[in-house]
Every structure is written in C-alpha cells, then in structure tokens.
Amino acid sequence: MRPAIRNALEHSAELTRSNRLVDAMSVGEAAINQATEDEQPEIKQWLAEHVGDFTGQDG
C-alpha cells in the first residue's frame, strides 16, 4: 500500500478517536477510492489489524 494511503487511514483513525466521524469517513473513503485493485486486500488486512486504532481500545 502506498504511504499516502496508509497515512490517510491513520489520520482517519485519529479523527474517529476525536469523535470527528464525518471527517474520518471522508478521509478514509477517499483513500480507499484512490487505491488500486492490488492494494485493496492490503487495506482490508491493515484495517482488520488496526481496529483498536479507531476505537482507542486494545485488541
């Protein structure tokens, strides 16, 4: 996955934890829409592994 997409997903997680859900969805959706078909599985894996980044909870 390109660094810009990873950064956008990380920023989306930060926004989510700050209760800025509309902004978080906008940033995350834009990143996912820019991803190539080859990047989609890696994004799905990253999201599955980083659920706690969005919720602020471990595991």
Backbone bond lengths (Angstrom), bond angles and torsions (degrees), N, CA, C in turn:
res aa  C-N    CA-C-N  psi(-1)  N-CA   C-N-CA  omega(-1)  CA-C   N-CA-C  phi
1 M - - - 1.446 - - 1.529 107.56 -
2 R 1.295 114.54 139.65 1.464 119.37 -179.91 1.532 110.56 -66.20
3 P 1.329 116.49 146.22 1.464 119.90 179.84 1.527 113.45 -56.49
4 A 1.313 118.10 -35.67 1.474 120.18 -179.30 1.528 111.19 -64.12
5 I 1.315 116.52 -36.76 1.465 119.58 178.68 1.517 110.02 -70.29
6 R 1.324 116.98 -43.99 1.467 120.39 177.51 1.530 110.49 -59.59
7 N 1.317 116.98 -43.70 1.468 120.71 178.96 1.522 111.26 -61.83
8 A 1.326 116.63 -40.63 1.464 120.15 179.02 1.522 110.93 -64.90
9 L 1.330 117.42 -40.75 1.463 120.33 178.43 1.526 110.73 -65.48
10 E 1.317 116.66 -40.84 1.465 120.31 177.37 1.526 110.51 -63.56
11 H 1.323 116.62 -40.66 1.475 120.74 178.30 1.531 110.05 -65.55
12 S 1.312 116.24 -39.34 1.459 120.61 177.04 1.529 110.74 -60.05
13 A 1.321 116.65 -40.09 1.467 120.46 177.31 1.527 110.69 -63.71
14 E 1.337 116.96 -42.60 1.463 120.68 178.31 1.524 111.18 -60.70
15 L 1.324 116.08 -43.83 1.460 120.60 179.31 1.527 111.05 -63.80
16 T 1.316 116.51 -39.53 1.463 120.72 178.82 1.521 110.67 -61.47
17 R 1.329 116.16 -45.87 1.468 120.07 179.64 1.523 111.91 -64.35
18 S 1.343 116.68 -23.16 1.465 121.36 178.41 1.523 111.85 -92.07
19 N 1.330 116.04 12.27 1.471 122.40 -179.53 1.527 113.23 60.78
20 R 1.302 116.15 29.48 1.468 121.68 174.98 1.529 107.78 -104.15
21 L 1.321 115.27 64.70 1.462 121.61 -169.36 1.523 113.53 -65.99
22 V 1.311 118.14 -39.24 1.469 120.19 179.99 1.524 109.68 -63.77
23 D 1.327 116.41 -45.09 1.460 120.50 178.26 1.527 110.65 -63.87
24 A 1.319 116.32 -41.40 1.461 121.17 -179.83 1.522 111.14 -61.39
25 M 1.318 116.32 -44.42 1.464 120.51 179.45 1.522 110.94 -65.16
26 S 1.305 116.76 -39.35 1.460 120.96 -179.92 1.527 111.07 -63.25
27 V 1.325 116.19 -46.28 1.471 120.97 -179.60 1.526 110.40 -66.49
28 G 1.319 116.69 -46.54 1.460 120.46 -179.02 1.522 112.21 -64.39
29 E 1.320 116.45 -43.45 1.461 120.26 -179.68 1.525 111.02 -63.83
30 A 1.323 116.89 -41.54 1.468 120.22 178.96 1.528 110.73 -61.81
31 A 1.322 116.78 -40.70 1.464 120.42 179.42 1.524 110.82 -64.73
32 I 1.317 115.99 -44.93 1.466 119.98 -178.75 1.528 110.15 -66.10
33 N 1.314 117.53 -38.95 1.468 120.79 179.57 1.522 112.46 -67.04
34 Q 1.329 117.69 -26.75 1.463 121.33 178.90 1.518 112.51 -83.04
35 A 1.306 116.93 -14.23 1.462 121.04 -176.85 1.518 111.14 -70.64
36 T 1.307 114.38 147.00 1.457 119.45 175.06 1.525 109.29 -78.93
37 E 1.296 115.88 167.02 1.464 120.82 178.07 1.526 110.77 -59.81
38 D 1.324 116.61 -35.15 1.464 120.90 178.77 1.528 112.33 -68.05
39 E 1.324 117.34 -27.41 1.459 121.16 -178.78 1.527 112.95 -82.91
40 Q 1.320 117.45 -20.35 1.464 120.96 -175.13 1.536 113.60 -55.52
41 P 1.336 119.91 -47.23 1.471 118.60 179.14 1.532 112.82 -61.68
42 E 1.323 116.71 -37.56 1.461 120.19 179.24 1.526 111.00 -67.07
43 I 1.315 117.13 -37.00 1.468 121.24 177.06 1.524 109.58 -64.86
44 K 1.318 116.76 -45.84 1.474 120.65 178.40 1.521 110.54 -58.62
45 Q 1.324 116.68 -43.36 1.467 121.21 178.67 1.529 110.54 -63.47
46 W 1.319 116.47 -44.94 1.462 121.14 -179.86 1.524 110.14 -60.15
47 L 1.337 116.55 -45.78 1.465 120.30 -179.97 1.523 111.30 -62.07
48 A 1.320 116.84 -41.75 1.466 120.66 179.27 1.530 111.38 -63.61
49 E 1.317 116.42 -36.80 1.468 121.21 -178.43 1.523 112.80 -80.33
50 H 1.323 117.80 -15.88 1.467 121.21 -174.41 1.523 113.68 -119.28
51 V 1.309 116.86 27.45 1.468 120.81 178.23 1.523 110.12 -54.21
52 G 1.313 117.38 -41.92 1.463 121.71 -179.56 1.519 113.29 -61.82
53 D 1.328 117.16 -26.41 1.459 120.34 177.06 1.527 110.85 -64.53
54 F 1.322 115.91 -30.27 1.461 121.08 -179.11 1.524 111.98 -87.07
55 T 1.326 116.48 -33.14 1.463 120.14 -176.13 1.517 113.00 -93.40
56 G 1.331 116.06 -19.05 1.458 119.89 -175.91 1.515 112.77 78.29
57 Q 1.348 116.49 11.70 1.459 121.79 179.63 1.516 109.82 -115.05
58 D 1.309 116.13 151.34 1.462 120.88 176.38 1.519 109.55 -79.73
59 G 1.361 113.93 144.11 1.464 121.46 173.56 1.436 112.58 59.13
